[in-house]
């Protein structure tokens, strides 16, 4: 065997070993099941729709005065030289870490509420990445992910800036509640209104004082109302800037969702800042396996954005689901699941049972589609109509994208979105025009 053939043989062995080790070193999944892989490519004729998040074609002769109007600013260009960052009235010098505060409002006692803002300004120029958590006060996994990731960064080696807000809704967090004290969901009032309700004013301050400094945003959430979510990104895959951003998260599962107009994700993306929601786990507790999964995904993100210098050994494909279905129960009783989070299920496959504890009548729950369990309710008492299983649908990409255009209405069977939740705890949703009613 000549030397040239030997060199090629050794090279192939190194690449094979490299890929084998990667699968076990950098996997973000917290389940053991195989992934249902759906190609992330979108047909070119669908993506080329003159869609731009950096411009707004609407013409207006009056200043916006409604919550659903996004501020007409353009994101700052990514700096090419290291320079101080001015935020919240302070200057953060290159190579420094600062703990700042933003004023979210006042408590009932009149004291100013100041959630902490962690800012790592790198020694080298680069983008500004914002990591935010606990817009819903009872969603704890994101809090710990943001804290650990930001505290673990070395400002001297960082390219760009990472801004971490571990707890946005400090009111809800201290009260162990999803909501603000007036029972409003903060994630339905962005970009906010300076003269609106308490929720709208908080959203306005946060959006203008924090979010407008960002080039990218990751908004952490968990399942709502005793539901558990597989680690997954919620993103508008019709948007080319968002789609490019999503590709930096390694093999993390992606669920295509256009986004609702008053969520932070939708408002920030509309303002020209690519934003994704990172769903993982359940509310009310910190789950270490999900925290680690989120940290690994962010480690890949920072490396792929070239904000940190790390060896990127991620060869696993990124599963992308362009549609999903919430499976609702038709009978009241106690839920007993037969599947685990992340399991693949066939059409007609058994998902679980509903058992009436008084009559012992048992009802089976079957999946109407082929797909994967992206979310599920914990075993609990359920009433008819409660959402029990969230299935990512394995289907044709072109068909699903065309059925869910950006900014369009979602299917009536899929109205439960963990970004803002569904009022299954007896709390009725506020109408869009509640500012004039309350």
N, C-alpha and C positions, 0 to 999 in steps of 0.2 A: 504494500500500500504506500503510494507516494505521499510526500509531505502535504501537498495541496488537499488531497482527499482527507487526510488526517485532520487538518485544520477545520474543514467543513463538518466532519463528524463531531469533533469536540464542541464546535459552536452550537450544533443542534442539541447536544446533550445539555449544555448550559441553559439554553432557552427553555427546554422542556422542564428542567428542574426549577427554573425561575418561575414558570407559570404554575407548577404544582405547589410550590411553597406559598405563592400569593393567595391561593384559594383559601388557605387556612390562616394566613396572617392578617389579611385586610378585609375579610367578609364582614358586612354590616348586619346581616340577618341575625335574629335571635331565635330563629326556629330552624329545625333540621330538614324540613320538607324541600323538595326540589322546586325551583322557580318556574312558573309558567312564563316563558319568554315571548314577548310580543315586540316586533321590531319598532324602534322609536322613529323611524323615518316617516315623514309625512309627504304625500304627493306634492310635487313642485307647484302644480296649478292651484293647490289649496293654500299653500303658504304665501304665494305671491299675490297678495290682495291689497297692495298699497297700505299695508298695516304698519304704522309707525307709532311707537310709544314716546317719541321725542317731539311730536307735534300735535296740535289740536286744531282740527279743521273747523271747529265751531266758531261762529262769529257772534260777538256780543257787544252791545253798546253800553251795558250797565255792569257794575261790579257784582260779583256773585254774592248772594246772601242766603244760600241754602246749604244744608249739610252735604248734599251730593255733588257740589261743585268743587272740583279739584283745583288747588292753587295753580296759577298759570306761570310756574317757574320751570326752568330747565336745569337738570342736574349739572353740577360743576364738572368740568373736564378732569380726568384723572391727572394729578400733578406729575410733572416730570422731574421736579426737584424737591428735596426735603424742605419743608417749611412748617411753621407752627400752624396748628389747627385752632380756629376760634369757634368755640361752642359753649353755649350756656353762659356767655359773658366772660369766659376764661380762655386763656391761651395754653394749649398743650404743646410743648416743644418736642421736636423730633427726638426719639430715643427715650421718651418718658412715659410713665404710667400714672394716670390721675384718677381719683375717685371724685366725681362731681355729683351734683344733684339738680334735678329739674322740679319745678313746683307744679304738682298735678292738681292741687286745689287746697281746700281747707276742710278740717274735720268739723264735727258738730260743735266742738268746744272752741272753734276759731283758730286752732293751731294749724300752721302751714304743713302740708303733707309733701315730703321731698323724697321720692324714690331715688336710689343711687344709680349713677351712670358710670360705668367703668370704661375708661378710654385708654387704649394702648396706641400711642403714636410711634410708628416705626422710624428707625433712623434713615431708612431709604424710602423714596417716593413709591406710590402705588395707590390702589383703590381704597375706598372706605367701605368696609363691610360692617353692617349692623346686625346684631343678634339680639332679638327681643323675645321675652317670655312672659307668661302670666298676664296676658291681656284678660284672660279669665282667671280669677284669683285662686281657684281650686286646682289648677293644672300645674303640677309641681315638677314633673320631669325636666321640662325646659329650663326651669330656674337653675337646677343643678348643672345642666349641660353648659349653659352660658357662663355660670360662675367658674366652673373648672377650666373650660377652654380659654377664657380671657385671662384668668389668673396664671395659666400655664404658658402664656406667650412671653417671649423675650423681646422687649422693645428694641434692643440693640441689633437684633437679627431680622426684624419684621420689615417687609416691604409694604408700605401703606399703613392703614389704620384699622383697628377693630374696635367698634363701639358696642358694648354689651349693656343691655338693660334687663337684669334678671327678673325684676318684678315691675311690670307696667301698672297693673291694677292693684296698688298697695291697699286700697280700701277693701277690695274683695279678699285679698290674701290674708289680711289681719282678721277678717271676719269669717274665714274659711268658707267663702262663698264665690260662686262663679261670677256673680253680678256686682254692680256698684250698689251703694246703700239704697238708692231709689229703685232697685230691681231692674235697671236697664243693663243691656249687654253692650259693653264698651265697643266690641268689635262690629257694631252696626251703626257707627256714627262718624266714621272717617270720611273725609279729612277734617271734619269738625266745623264748628261755627263759634266764633268768639262771643256771640251774644245768645247762644242757644241754651239747651238744658245743661245740667252738670256733666253728663256723659259727653255731650257735644263739645263743651268747653275743654274738657280734659283731652279729648281726641285732637282738638285744634292745637293745643299747646304742644302735645307730644309730636304731632305731625310736623309742625313748623320749627320746633326747637331741636328735634332730634332727626327725624326721618329725612328732612330736606338736605342734610349733610351727607347722606349715604349714596353710594353707587350701586350697592346691592343690599337686600334685606332678607333675612331668614326669620320667620315668625313661628315660634314653637307653640304647639298645642297638643292636647291629648284627646282621647275620646270623651264624649260628654254623657252625663247622666248614666253612670255605671256601665260604660261601654269601653272596650279595649281596642286599640288600633295597632296594627302592624306598622313598624316604622316605614313611613311613606311621605313623599313630597306631593303636595297639591299645587298644581301649576297650570297656567294657560299655555298649552303646547301649540296653540295657533300663533302665539307671539314669538317671533324669531329671537328676540333678546332674552326672553325668559327661557326658551328652549335651549339656547346656548348656555345659560347660567345653570340650568338643571343638569346638563351633561357633566358638570364638574363634581358631582356628588358621588362618584364611583358607582357601585351597583345598587344603590338605594332605589327601592320601588317608587315609581311615579304614577300618580293618578291624574289624568287630564281633567281639570275643572276650570271653566272660564272665570269663575269668581263673581261674587256679588258686589254690587256697586259701593256699599258702605263698609266693607271690610277693609282692614289695613292693607291686605294684599292687593285688592283691586284698586284702591285709591293710590297707593304708591306706584303700582305698575302703570296706571293711567298717567301719572305725573312724570313718567320717564325713568323710574327706578325699578329694574327687574326684581320682583319679590316672589318668594315661595313660602308656603306654609309647610312646616315639618311636623307631621302628626306622629305621635308615638306613645303607646301605653294608655293608661287610664287615669282619671282624676283622683284627687284625694290622697295620693301616696307617691313616694319616690320609688321607682323600680330600677334597680341597679343595672339589670341587663339592657334595658332600654336607654338608660343614660349612657352606657358604654357604646351602644349602637349609634346614638346621635353624635357622640364625640368622634368616633371613627369616620363618620360621614363628613363631619366638619374638618377633620384632619385632611381628608382627600380634597375637600373644597379649597382649603387654604393652599395646599400644594399645587393644585391645578390652576388656581388664580395667580400662582407664582408669588404669593405673599410670604411663604416660607420655603426654604430649600430642604426638601425631603425627597427620598427615593420613592417614586410612585410605581408600585408593583400591582396595579389593579387591572386584571384582564377579564374579570367577570362582566358579562353584558348587563345592561340596565333594563329591567323589566318595566315596560310602560303600558298602562291600561288606559284606553281612551273612553271607557264607559264603565259604569258600575250600577248595581241594583241593591237597594235595601229590601230585604225580605222581612215582611211584617207578619205577625201572628194573627190568626183569625179567631182564636179562642183564648179566654182568660185562664190563668193558672201559673204554675211555676215552670220556668224554662230549665231544661236539662239538655245541654249541648252535646252533640256527638262528634264535633269537629274541633280542631284547634286553630288558633290564629296562624295564618299563613298556609293552611292546607289547600290543596287543589281539590275542587269538587266537580263532578260531572253533572250535566242536566239531569234532573230527577234524583240526584243523590240525596241521601238523608243528612240533614243538618242537625236535627235535634227533635225533642219532644216537648209538648206542653201538657202537664199533668194537673188536673183539677184535684186539689188535696181533699176536697169535701166529697166528691163523687168517684174519685179515682179514674175518671174518664181521661184517656190518653190520646193526644192528637200529634201526628207526625208533621214535621216541617221539612219540605224538600226544596232543593234549589231549582229554579226554573231555567237556569242558564249554566253553561260551562264557564268555570272561572276559578278564582282564588279568594279565600276568606281574608279580606283586608281589615275588617273590623267586626266585632261581635259584642253583644250584650253579655254581661256577667250573668250567671244563673241567678234568677231573681223572679219575683212575681211580676206578671205582665198582664196588661189588659188588651183586648182586641184592637189591633192597629199599631201596637208598639213595634218598633224596629228591632229585630233580633240579630240579623246577620247582614254584613255589607260585603257584597261579592264583586270583585273586579272581573269584568266580562272579557272573555277571550273572543274577540270578533274582528272583523275586517276593519283596518285602519281608516280607509277612505270613507266607508259608510258612517263610522262613529264620529269622525271629525265633522262631516257634513251635517250630521244630526245635532251637533253641539257647537254652533258658531260662537266666536268670542262675544261675550256680553249678552248672549241669548238666554232665554228662559230654560230652566232645567226641566227634565221630564217629571211629570206629576208624581211618579213612583220613586223619585230620587231627590226629594226636597230636604232630606235630612243631611245637613252639612255640619261637621264637627267644628268648623271655624266659628260658627255662631250658634249652632245647636238648634234643637227643636223644643218647643214648650210642652214637654211631656210631664212636667212636674206641677202642672196646674197654673203656671204663669203664662198669661196670654201675651203674645207678641205685641209690641207697640206699633201702631201704624206709622207709615213714613212721615205723615204730617203731624206727628204727636207734638212737635214743638209749639204748634198753635193751640193744641188741646190741653196741655198740661203746664 
